[in-house]
Amino acid sequence: MTTPARPPFDPELAAALTVINEQVPPSVTIEMVQQMRSAGMDDAPLFQAPDDLTLDGAFTEEAHEVPGPEGAPDVPIIVWRPTDAPAPTSALYWIHGGGMVLGSHRGYEISGLLETARELGMAVVSVDYRLAPEHPHPAPVEDCYTGLVWVVANAEKLNIDSDRVVVGGGSAGGGLAAATALLARDRGGPRLVGQLLVCPMLDDRNDSVSAHQMAGVGVWDRTSNETGWTALLGEGRGGPDVSPYAAPARAEDLSGLPPAFLDVGSAETFRDEVVAYASAIWAAGGSAELHVWPGGFHGFDGFLPQAALSMSATAQRPAWLRRVLGA
């Protein structure tokens, strides 16, 4: 296909992209994934989480090992609850990113989530899941769903209001969050009040205009996307039989889902699939709030939280959470 010129990066973000690409190159291959794991990607400066994630005691932190899917290992989760919360609180059930092949449930994004949770008086639950290619679909999404079911079943013990749980995630975690919401609907599982999908990874076909536009530039380009999806799906990637629980863009029915928040940059691979997913929710009679941030590359708000565009983007999420939670 003839690829049109790509949208420009936001000038403030573009100034930092060269430094970011020293740690996160635009194109990631499966061989590089192994190197990044061996080098401890989560320990790189851009991805480091503080040792203390209680926000100086505003939260208690508690780790659990949840019985895994049948025949699978336990699923690790961490629960951060507001200290001395007088009553059960709402909760954000968070699924980390990493292209299906990297990351952990105690990653760099947790600090920002806890700041939002403190503002809203809610708990944060972060789930770990088995990574591809060692554990292809359906292992990651089944881990995420299993953790969610356990959290809701144990809501009273966790001091969480089981009627006010939002599932969310960023990048691959956003795709897994969307898939977890589909599973919850189709299996008659937990009744979620919302799905917070931050630059979600939704479509294994990797053939949109935005995917072609961003080849070789920014963060997580078309090559990286092929790496992640192939790790998850093997030779089936892009074929006719991919499950919507692996790639939610494949879902033919998006009715009956909880309200969705979706955001994405205009200068990133996932732009078109995120816009299409929001449109499909509307076409099915559902509720979706969509933001496309001009000049944003993939994950820009996490890499550069103090940039003007990043602050605009992150300010929209607590406002949406307040509405769906009735906070």
RODO-2510 file (C-alpha; in nm, 4 decimals, decimal comma):
residues 327
     n   res          X          Y          Z
     1     m     0,0000     0,0000     0,0000
     2     t     0,1041     0,3599    -0,0515
     3     t     0,1527     0,5052     0,2937
     4     p     0,0621     0,8708     0,3440
     5     a     0,2840     1,0998     0,5456
     6     r     0,2609     1,0353     0,9173
     7     p     0,1199     1,2889     1,1638
     8     p     0,3879     1,5012     1,3311
     9     f     0,4954     1,4407     1,6870
    10     d     0,4075     1,7008     1,9462
    11     p     0,7166     1,9278     1,9594
    12     e     0,7692     1,8877     2,3335
    13     l     0,7440     1,5103     2,3077
    14     a     0,9612     1,4927     1,9962
    15     a     1,2448     1,6685     2,1773
    16     a     1,2683     1,3778     2,4224
    17     l     1,2071     1,0919     2,1810
    18     t     1,5739     1,0445     2,0901
    19     v     1,6593     0,9819     2,4548
    20     i     1,3613     0,7494     2,4974
    21     n     1,4623     0,5501     2,1910
    22     e     1,8005     0,4788     2,3492
    23     q     1,6161     0,2578     2,5991
    24     v     1,3091     0,1708     2,3926
    25     p     1,3924     0,1439     2,0208
    26     p     1,1036     0,1864     1,7759
    27     s     1,1412    -0,1682     1,6410
    28     v     1,1609    -0,4611     1,8833
    29     t     1,2257    -0,8155     1,7607
    30     i     1,1795    -1,1371     1,9557
    31     e     1,5587    -1,1649     1,9938
    32     m     1,5608    -0,8198     2,1500
    33     v     1,2863    -0,9231     2,3911
    34     q     1,5160    -1,1852     2,5408
    35     q     1,7938    -0,9275     2,5704
    36     m     1,5614    -0,6755     2,7348
    37     r     1,4471    -0,9341     2,9849
    38     s     1,8040    -1,0363     3,0636
    39     a     1,9018    -0,6719     3,1080
    40     g     1,6099    -0,6190     3,3468
    41     m     1,3967    -0,3752     3,1492
    42     d     1,1896    -0,2939     3,4565
    43     d     1,5091    -0,1690     3,6204
    44     a     1,5881     0,0792     3,3416
    45     p     1,5468     0,4433     3,4484
    46     l     1,2362     0,4974     3,2345
    47     f     1,0597     0,1982     3,3914
    48     q     1,1697     0,2026     3,7537
    49     a     0,8992     0,1992     4,0175
    50     p     0,9742     0,3402     4,3626
    51     d     1,0591     0,0860     4,6302
    52     d     0,7773     0,2264     4,8423
    53     l     0,4461     0,2274     4,6574
    54     t     0,2314     0,3204     4,9561
    55     l     0,2571     0,6953     4,8874
    56     d     0,4087     0,7509     5,2306
    57     g     0,1519     0,5379     5,4041
    58     a    -0,1591     0,6539     5,2194
    59     f    -0,2064     0,2926     5,1075
    60     t    -0,1407    -0,0496     5,2498
    61     e     0,0217    -0,2992     5,0143
    62     e    -0,0620    -0,6689     5,0241
    63     a     0,0522    -0,9440     4,7875
    64     h    -0,1596    -1,2516     4,7144
    65     e    -0,1173    -1,5717     4,5144
    66     v    -0,4498    -1,6502     4,3526
    67     p    -0,5245    -2,0107     4,2494
    68     g    -0,4602    -2,0145     3,8760
    69     p    -0,6649    -2,1515     3,5869
    70     e    -0,6964    -2,5300     3,5805
    71     g    -0,3531    -2,6871     3,5431
    72     a    -0,1769    -2,3495     3,5593
    73     p     0,0346    -2,1849     3,8297
    74     d    -0,1000    -1,9354     4,0781
    75     v    -0,1641    -1,5803     3,9624
    76     p     0,0191    -1,3073     4,1578
    77     i    -0,1715    -0,9923     4,2451
    78     i    -0,0948    -0,6900     4,4604
    79     v    -0,3679    -0,4940     4,6363
    80     w    -0,3153    -0,1328     4,7433
    81     r    -0,5961    -0,0178     4,9717
    82     p    -0,6506     0,3290     5,1157
    83     t    -0,5241     0,3237     5,4732
    84     d    -0,8057     0,3166     5,7271
    85     a    -1,0799     0,3329     5,4636
    86     p    -1,4033     0,3523     5,6678
    87     a    -1,6078     0,1478     5,4184
    88     p    -1,5525    -0,0758     5,1168
    89     t    -1,4006     0,1244     4,8341
    90     s    -1,4233     0,1123     4,4588
    91     a    -1,1298    -0,0566     4,2858
    92     l    -0,9287    -0,0349     3,9661
    93     y    -0,8211    -0,3811     3,8533
    94     w    -0,5095    -0,3020     3,6500
    95     i    -0,3337    -0,5112     3,3835
    96     h     0,0226    -0,4080     3,2952
    97     g     0,1589    -0,3478     2,9472
    98     g     0,4667    -0,4792     2,7702
    99     g     0,3548    -0,6002     2,4289
   100     m     0,2471    -0,9382     2,5706
   101     v     0,6153    -1,0241     2,6169
   102     l     0,7513    -0,7869     2,8852
   103     g     0,6581    -0,6165     3,2103
   104     s     0,5305    -0,7010     3,5559
   105     h     0,2517    -0,6087     3,7927
   106     r     0,4743    -0,3810     3,9988
   107     g     0,5790    -0,1572     3,7118
   108     y     0,6430     0,2111     3,6710
   109     e     0,2804     0,3027     3,5941
   110     i     0,1579     0,2077     3,9437
   111     s     0,2695     0,5330     4,1072
   112     g     0,0504     0,7406     3,8791
   113     l    -0,2427     0,5080     3,9261
   114     l    -0,2107     0,5371     4,3019
   115     e    -0,2100     0,9160     4,2805
   116     t    -0,5417     0,8939     4,0972
   117     a    -0,6690     0,6356     4,3460
   118     r    -0,5801     0,8620     4,6386
   119     e    -0,7736     1,1449     4,4745
   120     l    -1,0795     0,9232     4,4317
   121     g    -1,0508     0,7180     4,7507
   122     m    -1,0273     0,3873     4,5654
   123     a    -0,8138     0,0741     4,5769
   124     v    -0,5784    -0,0476     4,3043
   125     v    -0,5315    -0,4171     4,2284
   126     s    -0,2499    -0,5096     3,9899
   127     v    -0,2372    -0,8556     3,8331
   128     d     0,0597    -1,0395     3,6876
   129     y     0,0154    -1,2830     3,4004
   130     r     0,2213    -1,5358     3,2111
   131     l     0,4096    -1,3817     2,9195
   132     a     0,4333    -1,4917     2,5585
   133     p     0,5941    -1,6580     2,3695
   134     e     0,6554    -1,9091     2,6490
   135     h     0,2867    -1,8846     2,7379
   136     p     0,0769    -1,8065     2,4283
   137     h    -0,2945    -1,7305     2,4181
   138     p    -0,5071    -1,8041     2,6150
   139     a    -0,2678    -1,8068     2,9121
   140     p    -0,2352    -1,4271     2,9618
   141     v    -0,6054    -1,3430     2,9425
   142     e    -0,7086    -1,6460     3,1482
   143     d    -0,4706    -1,5335     3,4236
   144     c    -0,6194    -1,1844     3,4141
   145     y    -0,9759    -1,3132     3,4253
   146     t    -0,8971    -1,5598     3,7041
   147     g    -0,7491    -1,2807     3,9144
   148     l    -1,0546    -1,0617     3,8593
   149     v    -1,2942    -1,3371     3,9623
   150     w    -1,0927    -1,3966     4,2803
   151     v    -1,0879    -1,0272     4,3696
   152     v    -1,4643    -0,9922     4,3335
   153     a    -1,5273    -1,3168     4,5224
   154     n    -1,3043    -1,1925     4,8060
   155     a    -1,4216    -0,8324     4,7940
   156     e    -1,5437    -0,8239     5,1530
   157     k    -1,2091    -0,9475     5,2871
   158     l    -1,0270    -0,6942     5,0679
   159     n    -1,2575    -0,4090     5,1779
   160     i    -1,3617    -0,3554     4,8155
   161     d    -1,7116    -0,2805     4,6874
   162     s    -1,7732    -0,5602     4,4371
   163     d    -2,0308    -0,3459     4,2542
   164     r    -1,7764    -0,0724     4,1791
   165     v    -1,4857    -0,2426     4,0042
   166     v    -1,3268    -0,1025     3,6877
   167     v    -1,0934    -0,3120     3,4736
   168     g    -0,8094    -0,1212     3,3098
   169     g    -0,4739    -0,1502     3,1450
   170     g    -0,2210     0,0161     2,9210
   171     s    -0,0966    -0,1035     2,5820
   172     a    -0,0999    -0,4855     2,5884
   173     g    -0,2685    -0,4516     2,9272
   174     g    -0,5382    -0,2384     2,7670
   175     g    -0,6039    -0,5117     2,5138
   176     l    -0,6131    -0,7712     2,7897
   177     a    -0,8493    -0,5486     2,9889
   178     a    -1,0856    -0,5281     2,6916
   179     a    -1,0627    -0,9058     2,6487
   180     t    -1,1247    -0,9593     3,0211
   181     a    -1,4384    -0,7457     2,9950
   182     l    -1,5551    -0,9625     2,7029
   183     l    -1,4914    -1,2790     2,9050
   184     a    -1,6774    -1,1386     3,2057
   185     r    -1,9773    -1,0637     2,9843
   186     d    -1,9751    -1,3971     2,8007
   187     r    -1,9121    -1,6171     3,1059
   188     g    -2,1594    -1,4380     3,3292
   189     g    -1,8690    -1,3245     3,5470
   190     p    -1,8101    -1,0116     3,7533
   191     r    -2,0296    -0,7155     3,6611
   192     l    -1,7806    -0,4405     3,5879
   193     v    -1,8756    -0,0732     3,5978
   194     g    -1,6163     0,0388     3,3430
   195     q    -1,3137    -0,0433     3,1317
   196     l    -1,0218     0,2004     3,1227
   197     l    -0,8303     0,1262     2,8020
   198     v    -0,5131     0,3326     2,7704
   199     c    -0,3533     0,3095     2,4220
   200     p    -0,4794    -0,0508     2,4038
   201     m    -0,3313    -0,3229     2,1810
   202     l    -0,6432    -0,4631     2,0141
   203     d    -0,5846    -0,5913     1,6605
   204     d    -0,3435    -0,8671     1,5573
   205     r    -0,3808    -0,7900     1,1853
   206     n    -0,1332    -0,5003     1,2143
   207     d    -0,2289    -0,3605     0,8748
   208     s    -0,3942    -0,0265     0,9477
   209     v    -0,2866     0,3048     0,7987
   210     s    -0,1457     0,4114     1,1344
   211     a     0,0572     0,0899     1,1634
   212     h     0,2156     0,1586     0,8253
   213     q     0,2635     0,5282     0,8992
   214     m     0,4587     0,4625     1,2177
   215     a     0,6931     0,1921     1,0831
   216     g     1,0427     0,2576     1,2141
   217     v     0,9612     0,5623     1,4271
   218     g     0,8261     0,6486     1,7704
   219     v     0,7639     0,3766     2,0270
   220     w     0,6304     0,0276     1,9444
   221     d     0,6179     0,0407     1,5665
   222     r     0,4738    -0,2099     1,3190
   223     t     0,7713    -0,4470     1,3601
   224     s     0,7330    -0,4446     1,7383
   225     n     0,3630    -0,5064     1,7022
   226     e     0,4259    -0,8081     1,4806
   227     t     0,6713    -0,9352     1,7421
   228     g     0,4157    -0,9125     2,0216
   229     w     0,1242    -1,0607     1,8332
   230     t     0,3296    -1,3429     1,6829
   231     a     0,4596    -1,4293     2,0293
   232     l     0,1005    -1,4504     2,1527
   233     l    -0,0611    -1,6237     1,8536
   234     g     0,2175    -1,7930     1,6566
   235     e     0,1435    -1,8687     1,2937
   236     g    -0,2232    -1,7922     1,3477
   237     r    -0,1550    -1,4185     1,3806
   238     g    -0,3530    -1,2252     1,1225
   239     g    -0,5445    -1,5350     1,0140
   240     p    -0,9189    -1,6000     1,0071
   241     d    -0,9497    -1,7902     1,3342
   242     v    -0,8122    -1,5485     1,5944
   243     s    -1,0236    -1,5318     1,9094
   244     p    -1,1694    -1,1996     2,0250
   245     y    -1,0393    -1,2917     2,3702
   246     a    -0,6899    -1,2652     2,2197
   247     a    -0,7534    -0,9669     1,9912
   248     p    -1,0694    -0,7790     2,0956
   249     a    -1,0877    -0,6026     1,7578
   250     r    -1,2016    -0,9408     1,6229
   251     a    -1,5185    -0,9329     1,8346
   252     e    -1,8353    -0,9247     1,6253
   253     d    -2,0584    -0,8265     1,9169
   254     l    -1,9590    -0,5423     2,1471
   255     s    -2,3009    -0,4994     2,3052
   256     g    -2,3588    -0,5404     2,6755
   257     l    -2,0152    -0,4178     2,7807
   258     p    -1,9420    -0,1719     3,0609
   259     p    -1,8737     0,1907     2,9635
   260     a    -1,5311     0,2321     2,8070
   261     f    -1,2676     0,5022     2,8178
   262     l    -1,0172     0,4826     2,5325
   263     d    -0,7268     0,7086     2,4535
   264     v    -0,4445     0,6948     2,2042
   265     g    -0,1909     0,9205     2,0341
   266     s    -0,2373     1,0392     1,6777
   267     a     0,1237     0,9387     1,6005
   268     e     0,1229     0,5764     1,7133
   269     t     0,0616     0,2328     1,5660
   270     f    -0,2596     0,1687     1,7609
   271     r    -0,4435     0,4879     1,6587
   272     d    -0,6754     0,3424     1,3956
   273     e    -0,7670     0,0239     1,5811
   274     v    -0,8552     0,2194     1,8956
   275     v    -1,0755     0,4606     1,7000
   276     a    -1,2403     0,1641     1,5249
   277     y    -1,3039    -0,0132     1,8571
   278     a    -1,4739     0,2933     2,0047
   279     s    -1,6860     0,3244     1,6894
   280     a    -1,7845    -0,0423     1,7135
   281     i    -1,8941     0,0064     2,0755
   282     w    -2,1117     0,3001     1,9698
   283     a    -2,2520     0,0998     1,6779
   284     a    -2,3542    -0,1701     1,9265
   285     g    -2,5371     0,0856     2,1401
   286     g    -2,2680     0,1062     2,4067
   287     s    -2,0914     0,3886     2,5879
   288     a    -1,7371     0,4919     2,4943
   289     e    -1,5356     0,8036     2,5604
   290     l    -1,2549     0,8418     2,3051
   291     h    -0,9535     1,0760     2,3109
   292     v    -0,6976     1,0986     2,0301
   293     w    -0,4062     1,3104     2,1477
   294     p    -0,2444     1,5132     1,8672
   295     g     0,1217     1,4303     1,8242
   296     g     0,1287     1,1670     2,0955
   297     f     0,3462     0,8603     2,0429
   298     h     0,2746     0,5299     2,2158
   299     g     0,2845     0,5645     2,5935
   300     f     0,3861     0,9299     2,5810
   301     d     0,2177     1,0205     2,9078
   302     g     0,4052     0,7484     3,0948
   303     f     0,7441     0,8409     2,9522
   304     l     0,6984     1,2179     2,9921
   305     p     0,4310     1,2779     3,2566
   306     q     0,5160     1,6468     3,2963
   307     a     0,4703     1,7341     2,9283
   308     a     0,1707     1,9569     2,8582
   309     l     0,0016     1,6982     2,6361
   310     s     0,0591     1,4276     2,8966
   311     m    -0,0999     1,6316     3,1721
   312     s    -0,4028     1,6990     2,9515
   313     a    -0,4351     1,3283     2,8783
   314     t    -0,3997     1,2012     3,2335
   315     a    -0,6442     1,4619     3,3670
   316     q    -0,9279     1,3037     3,1701
   317     r    -0,9052     0,9624     3,3364
   318     p    -1,0010     1,0528     3,6954
   319     a    -1,2845     1,2669     3,5608
   320     w    -1,4220     0,9654     3,3710
   321     l    -1,3692     0,7371     3,6713
   322     r    -1,5695     0,9746     3,8887
   323     r    -1,8592     0,9560     3,6461
   324     v    -1,8716     0,5773     3,6095
   325     l    -1,8145     0,5177     3,9806
   326     g    -2,0575     0,7859     4,0908
   327     a    -1,7788     0,9282     4,3072
***
